[in-house]
Every structure is written in structure tokens, then in C-alpha cells.
Amino acid sequence: MTADPPLVLDIDGTLTRPEGWGIDPRVFDPIRAWDAPVVIATGKAFPYPVALCHFIGVPELVVAENGGVVYTGDDVFVTADREAAQAVLEAYRAAGYETGWGPENTVNRWRETEIAVNLEQPIEPLREIAADHGLEVIDTGYAYHVKDAAPNKGDGVERIAEHVDIDLERAVAVGDSVNDVSTFEAVGRSFAVANADETAKAAADEVLEDVHADGTLAVLERVRGSA
């Protein structure tokens, strides 16, 4: 039997339930049974994808914070500095705005390289303040991420591939957002779920008919044993 291809999977919008929130438990068994490396590449803070790998039962190969933190399974690489993003947040607050996550702000509590802002908050002043600090704001459909423009998911995936000896030409990626475009460019085959934004759809090799985890599960079934 032909081996499974390496996988690169986003979380939000890609492994989530069809209604859009919460990991769909149907993805656990297929990912755990995959006989090639699985990289989780997400905009979430570093602890979240690590915990997901624990719960699924797969090795921790993680690109977090849109490439800001990369874990090869042996070494953690922090590729950006949170100080600039924190300065943007302080200026945003001084202008009368907030992150929108409540007083404990667990969304940002463990972030090491960027700041995430709730989509209900105004983006234009956030973009202006970020630009003044030499940073960018990306809208993933789940949050506005204030980040250094240099790190991205694709670079993180390439770093892991060098360490784990993954042939990225054989790799398959699934995503839903502008922050997945660099991942799509790094692998041999890329799929955008039906709920993906237009930038991700344009960058993917194929746009799926199904949304969220339904689309991802369809890809896994199709490409299993195809490498």
C-alpha cells in the first residue's frame, strides 16, 4: 500500500464543526491513524496546537501564531518579538478600544509574538496604529492578528520539514484563510475548504465543496495512501 502523504492542517475553519466553532471530534481518529507526519499550522497561541496534538495522540509538530512560534518536536523557535505588538495594543487602548476578549483575555495570555483582537472591534484604527509600529494586521475570519510581517506559516512548515525530513512536494495542506496562503505555497497540493476566504481559495490548488471539518475529512479520505 502506498504511504500517506505528509499533512499540514490549520485549526479554525478547517478542523472545526460545520457551524464554525469547536474542534470536530471526527477528525481525531483519521489524524491519529495517519502514517506520515502531521503538522498543525495555526494562528492560535502556542499552547493550543500543542494541546491538540496531545489530545489527538500525534507528535508535536506545530506552527503557531501565524509562524511566530515553531516547534519541530525537539526545538522551539520564536521568530518575532511580542514587544512591538504589545505597544500597538497599548496605543489601541489609549485610543479608547480594547481587544474584546474580556478582563482575563485568555486568547492572548500565552501569546509570545503577536496580539489577537476580537472581530467586533474596529479594524481601521488598529491597522493605522500597527502600521505606525511597522506591523501588519491580518483578518483570519476568527480574529484580527497584529503581527510582524516577516514570519508566516509557510516558513514555519519549511523549518519543520527540514528537521523532520518531510518531502514538501508530497505534502498536502488544508486551510481556510489568508494566513494559509504561505502554507499552500510551501506544499505540493493544497485545498481550501468551502468556507475559506477569497484569498485562500485563489491560492489553493482546489476549492472543496464541503465546509470546515467536512471538507478536511473529504480530503483525508481522498489522499490517504496517495503519496
Disulfide bonds with the S-S distance in Angstrom:
none
